[in-house]
Amino acid sequence: MSFLTAIMQKTSRDKILPLDNMALQTNVTFFKSAEEVPGPAENGAYIHGLVLEGAAWELGAPGQDGYLIEQKPK
């Protein structure tokens, strides 16, 4: 949570906006490895290695977004 708060604080300072008006938005990218990332994010940050608990991520068809699905039984 501290990392996410730091991202909001930096964005708030860079854009001269009140911190109380900041909100988090998560976008899933199609990068398969950290080496594919072209450079720093224009706004926010790229995060690699997060794990879903109780859900799985289904890749969408070409040209479509992915989506959350029920976790597969283990």
C-alpha positions in Angstrom: 0.0 0.0 0.0 2.9 2.4 0.7 4.1 2.0 -2.9 0.7 2.8 -4.3 0.4 5.9 -2.0 3.9 7.1 -3.2 2.7 6.8 -6.8 -0.3 9.0 -6.0 1.8 11.5 -4.1 4.3 11.8 -7.0 1.5 12.2 -9.6 -0.2 14.8 -7.3 3.0 16.9 -7.1 3.9 16.6 -10.8 0.5 17.6 -12.0 -0.2 20.1 -9.2 -3.4 18.4 -8.1 -4.8 17.8 -4.7 -3.9 14.4 -3.2 -7.4 13.9 -2.0 -8.6 13.8 -5.6 -6.2 11.1 -6.7 -7.5 7.6 -7.5 -5.8 4.4 -8.5 -6.4 2.8 -11.9 -4.9 -0.6 -12.9 -4.3 -1.5 -16.5 -3.0 -4.9 -17.4 -0.4 -4.9 -20.2 0.5 -7.7 -22.6 4.2 -7.6 -21.8 5.5 -11.1 -21.2 8.7 -10.0 -19.5 10.2 -6.9 -18.0 12.6 -6.6 -21.0 9.7 -5.9 -23.3 8.7 -2.7 -21.5 9.8 0.2 -23.8 10.7 2.6 -20.9 9.2 4.3 -17.8 5.5 4.7 -17.6 4.2 8.1 -18.8 2.0 8.3 -15.7 2.3 5.9 -12.7 4.5 2.9 -12.8 4.8 -0.6 -14.3 4.7 -3.4 -11.8 6.0 -6.9 -12.5 5.4 -10.0 -10.5 2.1 -9.5 -8.8 0.1 -12.6 -7.9 -3.7 -13.1 -8.0 -5.3 -15.0 -5.1 -8.7 -16.6 -5.7 -8.8 -15.6 -9.4 -7.0 -16.1 -12.6 -6.3 -13.9 -15.6 -7.6 -15.0 -19.0 -5.8 -13.4 -22.0 -8.3 -12.0 -24.5 -8.4 -12.8 -28.2 -6.0 -10.8 -30.4 -7.2 -7.1 -30.3 -9.3 -7.7 -27.2 -8.7 -7.1 -23.5 -8.2 -9.9 -21.0 -10.4 -10.5 -18.0 -10.6 -12.1 -14.6 -11.9 -15.7 -14.3 -12.5 -18.1 -11.5 -9.4 -19.8 -10.2 -8.7 -23.2 -11.6 -8.9 -26.0 -9.0 -5.5 -27.1 -7.7 
